[in-house]
């Protein structure tokens, strides 16, 4: 399993750093990790995909599902992605219109703070 996940609290926002491949085998691990934060009331999330080298449709499904959950709890879920390869997955699927995607964690946190 080529996936690493770590988290850090930045005020009201939780930053989740993801690295490696998000595929049919690793997507459930990511889902469980995000669900733990959401069920603990941490509904303002920044998911840092900077270290992701591959994302399958199952990974997109996890992110869309968690976006729905946090929105239902009046939360936010922003993505950080600078890789053209990963960005193209969001662009091709039209999900770049659904998610707020930022080039850095700092810019995502600044936008989250401005809306809070």
C-alpha positions in Angstrom: 0.0 0.0 0.0 1.7 3.2 -1.2 -0.2 5.8 0.8 0.8 8.2 3.6 -1.6 10.3 5.6 -0.8 12.8 8.4 -2.9 15.5 9.9 -2.3 18.7 11.8 -4.7 21.2 13.5 -4.4 24.8 12.4 -6.9 26.6 14.5 -10.4 25.5 13.5 -9.1 23.8 10.4 -7.5 20.4 10.0 -4.9 20.0 7.3 -4.6 16.4 6.0 -1.5 15.7 4.1 -1.8 12.9 1.6 1.1 11.2 -0.3 1.4 8.3 -2.7 -1.3 6.6 -4.7 -5.0 6.9 -4.1 -6.6 3.8 -5.8 -9.2 1.2 -5.1 -7.0 -0.3 -2.3 -6.0 2.9 -0.5 -9.1 5.1 -1.0 -10.9 3.3 2.0 -7.9 4.3 4.2 -8.3 7.9 3.2 -12.0 7.8 3.7 -11.6 6.4 7.2 -9.0 9.0 8.1 -11.3 11.9 6.9 -14.3 10.4 8.6 -12.5 10.3 11.9 -12.0 14.0 11.8 -15.5 14.7 10.6 -17.1 12.6 13.3 -15.0 14.4 15.9 -16.5 17.7 14.8 -13.5 18.8 12.7 -15.5 19.9 9.7 -13.2 22.5 8.2 -10.7 20.5 6.2 -7.8 21.2 3.9 -6.7 18.1 2.0 -3.2 18.5 0.8 -2.8 16.4 -2.3 0.7 17.8 -3.2 2.3 14.4 -2.5 -0.2 12.4 -4.5 1.3 10.7 -7.5 -1.8 8.9 -8.8 -5.5 9.3 -8.2 -8.1 6.8 -9.4 -11.9 7.5 -9.6 -12.3 5.8 -6.2 -10.2 8.6 -4.7 -12.4 11.2 -6.3 -15.5 9.4 -4.9 -14.1 9.6 -1.4 -13.4 13.4 -1.7 -16.9 14.1 -3.2 -18.5 12.1 -0.4 -16.6 13.9 2.3 -17.4 17.2 0.7 -21.1 16.4 1.0 -20.6 15.4 4.7 -18.8 18.6 5.7 -21.2 20.8 3.8 -24.1 19.1 5.6 -22.4 20.1 8.9 -21.7 23.7 7.7 -18.1 22.9 7.1 -15.6 23.3 4.3 -13.3 21.0 2.4 -10.6 22.6 0.2 -8.0 20.9 -1.8 -4.3 21.7 -2.3 -2.9 20.5 -5.6 -0.1 21.8 -7.8 0.6 18.8 -9.9 -0.6 19.1 -13.5 -1.3 15.4 -13.6 -3.6 15.5 -10.5 -5.2 18.8 -11.5 -6.1 17.3 -14.9 -8.1 14.6 -13.2 -10.3 17.3 -11.6 -10.5 19.3 -14.8 -11.5 16.3 -17.0 -14.2 15.2 -14.6 -15.5 18.8 -14.0 -14.7 18.5 -10.3 -12.5 21.6 -10.5 -15.9 23.5 -10.5 -17.0 21.6 -7.4 -14.0 21.9 -5.2 -12.0 24.9 -4.2 -8.5 24.0 -5.3 -5.4 26.0 -4.1 -1.7 25.9 -5.1 -0.5 25.8 -1.4 -1.7 25.0 2.1 -1.2 28.6 3.1 -3.4 29.9 0.4 -6.1 27.4 1.3 -5.9 28.3 4.9 -6.1 32.0 4.1 -9.3 31.4 2.0 -10.8 29.2 4.7 -10.1 31.9 7.4 -11.7 34.6 5.2 -15.0 32.6 4.9 -15.1 31.5 8.6 
